[in-house]
Amino acid sequence: MSSTLEREMEIVLKSLKIPFQREYRFRGISGTRRWRFDFVLGDPDVGLKVAIEVEGGIWINGRHTHGGHWFARDCEKYTEAAICSWTVLRYCAHHITTIAPAQLELMWQIYQESVLREQKAQEKTEQEQASSGQVGKPRRSAKKKIK
């Protein structure tokens, strides 16, 4: 189920033409615990791993503001995400339509540049592997011809 704020964020992402996934699940370093991000930009298997969290509870007395338990769980989630190389962008309600669009646009450009760098690095590796097989003289058999 998505909140009103998550629907607003979805509208912003669509207006910026940024591909995203909703309710993306990831595993922490132990592999036993699973968490969910509200949004993930692009494909986390390619380029940077960028997640977006919409923090609505701070203004509406949501579950994350009632007692330390929920706050502690969020801390654990964000720490695990950082250890697993995730960049997590967190926005509260008034950020979604004010500062988020410009920041998300910039983050999408950074993501695309990281994808291009990865592609170029892979192409270079493939070229080096292909050229290393062609370098040098052809191998001759170790056996001597018997006349």
N, C-alpha and C positions, 0 to 999 in steps of 0.2 A: 504494500500500500504506500502510495507516495503522498507526501504532505503538500500543502499549497505552496510552500517555499520551494520544494523540489520541482514542482511543476513550473514555477517561475524560472528556476535555473535552467530547466529543459528548454524553455522558450528562448532564453538568452543564448544557449549553445546552438540551437537551431538557427537563430537569426545570424549568428556568426559563421554558420556553415562548418561547425566543428563536429566531426564524428565522435560519438560517445557511446558508452555502454552504461546501462542502468543497473543498480543493485549488483554490482560486481563483487564476487566472493574471492577472497584470497586467504592463503594459509600463512601462518607465522613461521618463524624459524624452526619451531619444534615439529610443525606439520600436523599437530593434533588439534590445534585450535583454529577455527575459521571465523573470519570477520567479513563484513560487507562494507563496501564503499558506496556512497550515493551515486557517484558517477566516476567513470574512467575515460580519459581522453584517448582517442585512437585505439591502437592495438597494443596492450601492455607487453606482448611478446616481441614487438618491434619498436625500437626507439626507446625513449624515456618512459618510465612508468609514472603516470600522472593521475592522481585521484583527486576528486572534489568532494568535500563534505559540507553539507548545508546544516548549520548549527542553529536550529530554530528555538530550541528549548530555553535559551537564556532569556527570552522576552515573554514567553507564555507559560512559565513555570512547568516546563516539560520534564520528562523523567531524568534528564541529565543534570537538573538543578536540585533534585530532591536527594539529599544525603550524598556522602562521599563515594558510595559504591559505584554509581553510574559514572561519575567523573573518573574514578580510578580505572574502570574498564576502558574508558576512552583513552586515558593515558597509556594503558597497556597496548591498545590497538595501534595508536599512532607511533609508539616506540617500535613495535614489531614491524610496522610498515617501513619506518626509516631504516631499520636493520636490513630489511629485504629490498632496499634501494628504491622505495616509493617516494615521490614528491607529493605531499598532501597539501592541497589548497583548501583552507577552511573559510567559509563565508557565513556571516549571520545575515539576518533579514535585510537590513538596510544596505548591505554591500552588494546584493544580487543585481540591483539595477543601477548602482552608482559606480563603484570601483571595479567590480568583477568583470564587466565586459572588456575593458581595456587590458586588464591583467590576463584574462583568458586568451584574448587575441595574441598577446605577446607570448604566453606560454605555448600556444599552438604553433607559433613560428619556431620557437626553440625546439619543440618536439619534432617538427618537420625537418629541421636542420640536423637533429640527431639521427633521424632515419636516413637522410642522405649520407651522413658520415659513415654510418654502419654499412650502407650499400657500397660505398666507394671502398671501404676497407675490405669488404668481402670480395669485391671484384679484383682488387689488388692481390689479395691472397690467392684467388683462383688463377690469375695471370702468372704469378710467381710459381705456383705449382705446375702449371702447364709448361712454362718456359724451362723449368728445372729438368723436366723429363726430356726436353729436346736438346739440351746443352751437351756437348762432347761428342765423341765418335761413337758410332754404333758398336755394340758389344760383339765380340767374336767368340765363337765357341772355344772352350778351354781344351777340347780334344784336338789332337794333332791328326792330320790325315795320314793314314798308313798306305804306302804304295806297294 
